[in-house]
Amino acid sequence: MEPGGRTARGPAGLRVALAGLTTRGRSFLAAGIAAGVCAYVLGQEDLLRVGLLLAALPLLCAVAVHRTRHRVTSSRRLSPARVPAAAEARVRLRVDNVSRMPTGLLMLQDRVPYVLGPRPRFVLDRIEPGGRREVSYRVRSDLRGRYPLGPLELRLADPFGMCELTRSFAAHDTLTVVPRVEPLPPVRLGGGTQGYGDGRRRSMAVAGEDDVLPRGYRYGDDLRRVHWRSTARHGELMVRREEQPRRSRCTVLLDTRRIAYRGAGPGSAFEWSVSGAASVLTHMLERGFSVRLLTDTGSQEPGEGTASFGGAGAGTAEAAGLLMDTLAVIGHSDGAGLSRARDALRQGGEGLLVAFLGALDEEQARIVARMRHRAGGAVAFVPEDADDADAGGAGGADDPGDPGGGGRVGPPVGGAPAPSAAERVLREAGWTVVRAPRGVAMATVWERAERERVGAAGGGDR
């Protein structure tokens, strides 16, 4: 029997059935052959009958399993198909018997990656013709990523356990484990407090009548909006377009350089940065911002160029889903610098810039500092665990206040954090730099960024 409705026939199928003999079946067959040989040597007819019975039983079971013509179908449903790290998802399996004969004992096993837990196994009793059975199990992963589920394996066994055949369904599904998203409090970091803030600019030009972009009249349009000059020019009734507010923009820069972080696993500095980027992107989308994700390699999501911002206009849920899918599989890059990200920002770097950085030397800090030129505000979050990573590049002279050496952004050993040379470069360029200790919540450092920005502004800092 093959799941999906096709039945194996012929000598090849019988050989498969014989190969499916279990340990019990092989033991019975070996015992029967041994008894037959002994009966022949000793001349014992009763022993020969016993040997024939022992040898025939597993062979008859194999033939019976081979000739069983069940047709079963299966389906799998994930709830949900996209789940945050450390959260559970439920997988529901459904098996339908579409043949005219009842099935025997069925054993199901679904293939899942080891990070999701052990392989689930189920035993299904007899399924009547046209009947169905549903089972479910849960999966959970602390590591983000995309994990295949399936194919489902079905094992058919005889009542004596002599023969067991395994068939696999072709269908499989994918579970996407996205970074954990923390709710963030509303703060003002520059670039507008809301997606449609008081200081918004209009997407339509208002310099004069010649700049008006009309459209054709639609039933229900206010006649006071009729643009007579365009009506005379086009020969049909034209009305002025309503002015639409331009959405505030936010770019989230994620430093993925391998040499900028140390450690691995769910509690590493890099995973904290990925989770922080996901939290900021979701928070800004919910507040009406147009957002995009930018990495040190220059890649952008959800698109390329200045039109790469996604927001409610393109579907907030779709934009958030695309960004989360990207962050679910993002990994370390082999790059040594952030110049590609700087070049990408030159093509459209207006609005708020939020950066999640690893360890920086002074040279890379100067590159990051120049990214703010067109940004309405710039905030950099640096996990403290990234300080011991080798940031590479041409580092500056050692800074007496930087115990990490090389002028990198990072905390000193013990005592209050002292600004490093790289941090001072960012602050002098107008950046708000916030260090994130191990285990701190993103909401905490998010509020700290606002306090530091206000403090820097009160102290005459840019």
C-alpha positions, 0 to 999 in steps of 0.5 A: 500500500502506498499513501495517496491511493496507489497499491504496490504490485508484482514481485518488486512489491513482494520483495519489499514486503519480505524486506519489511520483516521485523525482528520477530518475523525474522526470528520465526523464519530462522527458527522454522528453517532450523527446525526443518533442518533438524527434523530432516537430520533426526527424521522427526516428522512432528518437528518438521511440522513445527518448523513449517509452521514457524517459517510459514507464519512470517511469510504469510504475514508478509504476503497479507501486508503486501496484498492489503490495498488501502488508500489513505490520504493525509494533510497537515495544518500549522497553527500558526505557521509563523511563531516567535522564538520560544513560543509553541506551534501546534501541528495537526495531522489528518488521515483519511481512508478513501478505500472501501476496506477498513485499515489495520493498525497504522503507525504514524511518524512525522519528520521534524528537525531535532531543534523542534523536539523529538519525532512525534509518533502515533498509533491509529486503530482500525479506520473504517471505510471513508473514516478519518483520524486526527492527531496533533502535537506541539513544536517549539524552538528557541532558535529562529529560522525556517524548519521543514516539517514532513514528510509524514511516514506511515507504517503498516503492520500485521496483527502478529507484528511479523512484518512492517512496511513504511511509506512516506507522503510527499507533502511537507510544510515549513514552520517559520520561527521569527525573532521575539518582538517586545512591545515598546513604549511611545517615545520621541527619538526624532523623525516625527512622533507619529507616522502622520505627525504635525510636522509632516510634509505633503506629497502634493506640490502646493507652489501654485495651480500649475503644480496640481495633479488632477484626475478624472471626475468620479461619481460623488466628487465634490464639484468645488474640486473641479479643476477647470483649466485641466478640464478644458485641456483634456476635454473631460471633467477633471478634479484636484487630487486630495493632498496626501500626507507623506509618511514619516520614515524609519530605517533600521540598520542591523550590523551582521558582521561576524567579526563584530560579535562574539558568542552564539545561541539565543542569549548572544549579543547578535540575537539580541540585536536581531530581536531588537531590530524586529521590535523597532520595525514592528513598533514603527509600523504600528505607529504609521511609519514607513520602514525598511531594514538595512544590513551592513551588506547593503541589502534592503527589505522590503525593496531596493532604492528610495522606494523600499519603504514599506508601511500601511499603504502597502499593507502593514501586516504584509510588510511586517510579515515580510520583514519578520521572514527576513529576520528569521533567516538572517545570519552573519556576514563575512564583511569587515565594514559598513561602507555598503550600508552608508552607500545605500543610505545616500540614495534615501536616508531621510527620516529616523535612523535606528542602528543595532551595531556590534563592536566598532573601531574608530574607522568604522565609527566615522563611517557610521557617523556620516550616515546621519547627514540626511537622517532626522534622528539617529540612535545606535544600540550597542550590546555590551557583549559585542565589545570583546569581538574583533571589530577588524578594520584600521583601529585608532590609537588606544583610548585610556578610557576604553579598557577594550582597547582599539577605540571600540564601542563597549563598556569598561570592566567595572564601574560606570561606563566611560565613553570610548573613542568610537562612541565619542565619534558617534556622539559628536556627529549627533548620534544617541548611543545607548549601551545594552547590558546582557539580559536587558529588555529592549523596552528599557533601552528604548526609553533610555535612548529618549532620556539620553537624547533629551540630556544631550540636547540640554547639554548643548549636544547635537 
